[in-house]
Amino acid sequence: MLSLNTPIENIGGVGKTVAVKLKRLGVFTAGDLIYWYPFRYDDFSNLKKIDDLEVGEVATVKGKIELLENRRSYKKKMIITECFLTDESGSIKAIWFGQPFITKLLQNNDEVYFSGKVEGDLFDSYFKNPSYEKVSNDTAHTARIVPIYPLTVGLTQKQLRFLIKQALPLVKQIADWLPEKVIKNHQLINLTDALANIHFPGNKQKMEQAVRKLKFNELLQLHLQNYLISKDLKESISTPLEFHEKKTKEIVKNLGFTLTDAQRKCAWQILLDMEKPRPMNRLLEGDVGSGKTAVAALAVANCILNKSQAVVLAPTEILASQHFQSFRELLKPVECCLALLTSGKQMIINTTDEEPEKISKAKLLKLIAAGEIDLVIGTHALIQEKVEFKNLGLVIIDEQHRFGVDQRKAIREKSGDAATTPHLLSMTATPIPRTLALTIYGNLDLSIIDELPPGRKKPETKLVEPQQRKQAYDFIKNQIKQGRQGLVICPLIEESDKLGVKAATEEYQKLSAEVFSDLKIGLLHGKLKPKVKEEVMNKFHQGKLDLLVTTSVVEVGVNVPNANVMIIESAERFGLAQLHQFRGRVNRSSRQSYCFLFTESSAEKSIRRLKTLVGCFDGFKLAEEDLKIRGSGNLIGSKQTGFFTTLKIAKLTDVELIEETKKASQIIVEEFPEILETIKLAGDVHPE
């Protein structure tokens, strides 16, 4: 008998291969299936007679199959499956490409539903690759509003719907944690109905009610978590870190550039916070290239000068390695010892040394625990490592702002003194509108670097249509002949036929063989082993590669001042804020930089969004604009990152609901304190 905790392997239809794929998505139990929400829907509830169908419409028809057969295409490279579907009003042809197994699943005279878009013309209309399902009282793939889920390679929508349908009766075991007063005041449906209708809605109204309820619960949980963090901070103490003015001025003088007024202001806010006996909890926002690392280095220096240790947590091993190099240079006036600790590499260096020294992990952990390492740089996973500090005074987190009570507790336990909480500084290049950031993250103090270093030119940004590609390629070749380097960004690693998104691997092969056959091209994506990533990045840094083809890993990783030209493939697939971050990666010097937005889309809305980027260079304005244009879309791209990793269904654009749940959270704090304990125990998972 199924329960919410039933392992995925024990559900009917899940073999070893499917289990591996589901786990890749983060689905380990039957309960996880219930919380694997669709990201959109196909409305196949429009049931029509065949004779009433119109070309171009999406509809569902019901009838009997006739003349079902497989045949080879003209060039004999593909199997084509054809049949006719007949009802009392007429018949229509259906055709599938490369799906010969259909003749084993369906037979002549079967009564079925076909759902899809009607193709062809007035005299010869047909369905191409329609969804199909035998007639029953409980359809999942046709004749209804059909859920479309995020997938991984080798897993199909039909498989996922079949499995979720099996798990769905378990929703009756899930109790709603919201008080009845809140449910009534905000006209919400109950959680059981919401979870059932998010997957298989009875109609559009039920779907919308389910989405609203689940978004409400998610955002309310976020507000309550923030309250708990604020409460925790008020009850915590930290070691005051005195401001060393003389040494700080020496560091600033050694930078090799003049700090902007915005950098000075932000540094001062941070250093003042660190002098207090309460833990700092501050977010440092600034565009790519605005100089956040220099500001962070001043905070680290003052921490070290107070005989305390600091740790910098980066989102990727590539960025951790780059921070190791950057902080080594920035901290030279402060004689101290830095360490890099990632899964693939461990090394230490004194700021007076020429080269870093490789070291065993065991030895490095002993040095950190003994207080002999002043600054440790690693990835976010370092919190889970067996790292113990002697006297940790400052934690800096790059591009990861959801640092909850549990993570704070873990850091506090590693800090060398369980009675004190280290100061916390988060950094982000993701431009989040100030009002929105304050609403969602009221527990964070904000510092914003809102200007770029002097002499930095605005990147020339051009929208490139398919027929203009050659011209853009020629321009890039010319830049590389002049000694510059370039980046090509693709949205996904695997090819997605449905979205027409170019994969990095496919693009790399095409550019190497056809477009830039005379150039040295490298490939970088998230599935490469750490050692391979490092080798590729080193070659690019050293100028041994002319062009680097990469996925969005570049967003928080690549810093090569000599790279001044960029292509973004399928640019319409990214949010404006993310595109703005990308182009910032080729705007790291005083040279003119260029960003080419390649798109195959002719959709007016997509083109309008991209044209906004062409004429605007203010990340915060772009973030606001994306909120207006994309509506219910995702501000920062196809994945919610940084702040929003815990949001599965709610989005930044749900501004009204964010305000509504903020008010609801105040009622819960005042009238239902027992719910806070539930939220505290739940952490970042569902509190049910």
Summary of the structure (lengths in Angstrom):
residues: 688
radius of gyration: 27.9
end to end distance: 20.7
largest distance: 90.4
contacts: 2252
relative contact order: 0.09
helix: 41%
strand: 21%
